[in-house]
Amino acid sequence: MSETIEHIFCECIWARRLWGEDDVLQGRCMQSLMESVLSRSNRERAFKLAAIIWTIWIARNEIIWRQASLSIESLRGQVERLRIMWKDAFITDRQRVVVQACVSRWILPPHSTLKCNVDAALFEDGVGSGAVVRDHDGHVVAVRSGKIVCDRDPFMAEVVAAKETLVWLTGLQRCRIILESDCLNFCNAFNSRLVDYSYVGLVIKQCVLLARDIGTSKSNMSREQRTEWLMNLPGQLVLRLSQSQENSEPSGS
């Protein structure tokens, strides 16, 4: 019997005993089995799948390389321990995400001000970006999304997405706009006084010039610690470092 993936994890006597089934694959390949389990919303089945695969692989290596003697009872116990441990870790992680989502919330812009949130995403076939503009009541004013032309580099994608969004914002003909990004590296580079002659540095310089052309512009980070800048007058940049989203009083020169 050749040692295929299907044989190791589903067809050998050890695997069938751990699964508690004689025909685990039911005519499918291993990839199809995993896709079938993971595409459903049955988390218990997914935890069991991961625990059995991990246990079998470790046991296989122990037998081959260390000539270990293992019992099916010990392997079943290992599967159950892993299943419970990963389930508890998943639940705890989901609870942590909910708590963080409650703490880090979107903040309305001041009266007569628009806020534009921009983000980039990397895909297998390229890079995309999206932006949404909302007013001081939280109502959506405008949205845009689409592909952007740049390398599949996360930092470059965020920078180009911000530049394309600023070009788009110039057409809205609004005098006061807050641009908000979740890319700390972009915000730090935008706010830096250092001259960067790299390609990404030149794109960031274009972002600064575009922000000035828009008029009164404020741009900040939407994460817990972010850099904010307020352009009260064209060419006048006022810097403020904020430690918390909750502490965001206006700064002036």
Secondary structure, DSSP 8 states (H G I E B T S, - for coil): ----HHIIIIISHHHHHHHT-S-SSTT--HHHHHHHHHHSS-HHHHHHHHHHHHHHHHHHHHHHHH-----HHHHHHHHHHHHHHHHHHHHHHHHHHHHHHHHS------TT-EEEEEEEEEETTEEEEEEEEE-TT--EEEEEEEEE-S-S-HHHHHHHHHHHHHHHHGGG--SEEEEEES-HHHHHHHH--S---SHHHHHHHHHHHHHHHH-EEEEEE-SSSEEEEEEEETTEEEEEEES-TT-------
